[in-house]
Amino acid sequence: MNLSDWFKGFEKGISCLSSEQRTSFFSECGKNCVKCGTLQIYQELYEKANGDLNIFFEEADRLLGVRSEIIEEDSIYHLYFMECTCMLYQQGYVSTPLLCECSKQSILYILHSLWKDKKFSVSICESILRGSPHCKMRIEINDGNT
């Protein structure tokens, strides 16, 4: 059996999970993935922005392959990824849009790691695996501190 055959079962397996189960599963996957380097990039942006969300997203807009928009200062942001950087997708192992939950959870992990006193929600608006030319995430701060 080759590895791509195993991942066909993986895709079927995650499709059988409830939304809550996928959130839990991909929360661990996303956390592990960003600890391998992406988290450091966003930590540097956080430090450069002195913890200011608006400046952070302005700086994120300068990252290669990333675009961001401030929809409502200190409250709502859009974060775009111009390509899917997931190695499972890039190497042709997984193509289900359910995998995008991993990206959503990794963004939540990054945000919660940087702003421990804030509560965030992230919504997947568009994704490459759903047929869009880019991934678009809506980030909302919903902690009442804004």
C-alpha positions as CSV (number, residue, x, y, z in Angstrom):
1,M,0.0,0.0,0.0
2,N,1.3,3.4,-0.8
3,L,0.8,6.5,1.4
4,S,-1.8,8.1,-0.9
5,D,-4.0,5.0,-0.4
6,W,-3.8,5.5,3.3
7,F,-4.9,9.1,3.0
8,K,-8.0,8.1,1.1
9,G,-9.1,6.4,4.3
10,F,-8.0,9.5,6.3
11,E,-10.3,11.7,4.2
12,K,-13.2,9.2,4.6
13,G,-12.6,9.1,8.4
14,I,-12.6,12.8,8.9
15,S,-15.8,13.1,6.9
16,C,-17.5,10.8,9.4
17,L,-16.6,13.1,12.3
18,S,-19.0,15.6,13.7
19,S,-18.1,19.3,13.3
20,E,-17.1,19.4,17.0
21,Q,-14.9,16.3,16.6
22,R,-13.2,17.8,13.6
23,T,-12.6,21.0,15.5
24,S,-11.0,19.0,18.3
25,F,-8.9,16.9,16.0
26,F,-7.7,19.7,13.8
27,S,-7.0,21.9,16.8
28,E,-4.2,19.6,17.7
29,C,-3.0,19.2,14.1
30,G,-3.0,23.0,13.6
31,K,-1.2,23.7,16.8
32,N,1.5,21.2,16.0
33,C,1.9,22.5,12.4
34,V,2.4,26.2,13.4
35,K,4.8,25.3,16.1
36,C,7.2,24.2,13.3
37,G,7.9,27.8,12.2
38,T,4.8,29.8,11.4
39,L,4.1,30.8,15.0
40,Q,7.6,32.5,15.1
41,I,6.7,34.7,12.1
42,Y,3.5,35.9,13.8
43,Q,5.3,36.4,17.1
44,E,7.7,38.7,15.4
45,L,4.8,40.6,13.8
46,Y,3.2,40.8,17.2
47,E,6.4,42.3,18.8
48,K,6.8,44.7,15.9
49,A,3.2,45.9,16.3
50,N,3.6,46.1,20.1
51,G,0.5,44.0,20.5
52,D,-1.7,46.4,18.5
53,L,-4.1,44.3,16.4
54,N,-4.5,46.9,13.7
55,I,-0.7,47.3,13.2
56,F,-0.3,43.5,13.4
57,F,-2.7,43.0,10.5
58,E,-1.1,45.9,8.5
59,E,2.2,44.1,8.9
60,A,0.7,40.8,8.0
61,D,-0.4,42.3,4.7
62,R,3.3,42.7,3.9
63,L,4.1,39.0,4.3
64,L,4.8,37.0,1.1
65,G,1.7,35.1,0.1
66,V,-0.5,36.8,2.7
67,R,-3.0,39.6,2.4
68,S,-5.0,41.2,5.1
69,E,-7.8,43.7,5.5
70,I,-9.0,45.7,8.5
71,I,-12.7,45.5,8.2
72,E,-13.5,47.2,11.5
73,E,-10.6,48.4,13.7
74,D,-9.9,46.4,16.8
75,S,-12.7,44.1,15.9
76,I,-12.9,42.4,12.4
77,Y,-10.2,41.4,10.0
78,H,-9.8,39.3,6.9
79,L,-6.7,37.3,6.4
80,Y,-6.0,35.8,2.9
81,F,-3.6,33.1,1.9
82,M,-2.7,33.2,-1.8
83,E,-1.8,29.5,-1.8
84,C,-2.4,26.4,0.3
85,T,0.8,25.7,2.1
86,C,-0.4,22.4,3.7
87,M,2.1,19.7,2.7
88,L,-0.6,17.1,2.7
89,Y,-2.4,19.1,-0.1
90,Q,0.7,20.1,-1.9
91,Q,2.0,16.6,-2.2
92,G,-1.4,15.4,-3.4
93,Y,-2.4,13.3,-0.4
94,V,-5.5,15.2,0.8
95,S,-7.8,17.3,-1.2
96,T,-11.0,17.5,0.9
97,P,-12.1,21.0,2.0
98,L,-12.5,19.5,5.5
99,L,-8.8,19.9,5.8
100,C,-9.3,23.7,5.9
101,E,-10.4,23.3,9.6
102,C,-6.8,22.7,10.3
103,S,-5.9,26.2,9.0
104,K,-8.7,27.8,10.9
105,Q,-7.5,26.1,14.1
106,S,-3.9,27.1,13.5
107,I,-5.0,30.7,13.2
108,L,-7.0,30.5,16.4
109,Y,-4.0,29.0,18.2
110,I,-1.6,31.7,16.9
111,L,-4.1,34.5,18.0
112,H,-4.7,33.0,21.4
113,S,-1.0,32.5,21.9
114,L,-0.3,36.1,21.2
115,W,-3.3,37.8,22.8
116,K,-4.1,35.7,25.8
117,D,-6.6,38.2,27.2
118,K,-8.8,38.2,24.0
119,K,-11.3,35.9,22.6
120,F,-11.3,35.3,18.8
121,S,-13.5,33.5,16.4
122,V,-12.4,32.5,12.9
123,S,-14.6,31.7,10.0
124,I,-13.5,30.1,6.7
125,C,-15.1,32.4,4.0
126,E,-13.3,30.9,1.0
127,S,-10.6,28.3,0.4
128,I,-8.5,26.9,-2.4
129,L,-9.8,23.4,-1.5
130,R,-13.4,24.7,-2.1
131,G,-12.4,26.0,-5.5
132,S,-11.4,29.6,-4.7
133,P,-8.2,31.1,-6.0
134,H,-7.2,31.9,-2.4
135,C,-8.2,31.2,1.2
136,K,-10.0,33.9,3.1
137,M,-10.5,33.8,6.9
138,R,-12.7,36.2,8.8
139,I,-11.3,37.0,12.3
140,E,-13.5,38.6,14.9
141,I,-12.5,39.7,18.4
142,N,-15.5,39.0,20.6
143,D,-14.3,39.6,24.1
144,G,-16.0,42.9,25.0
145,N,-12.6,44.6,25.5
146,T,-12.7,46.5,22.2
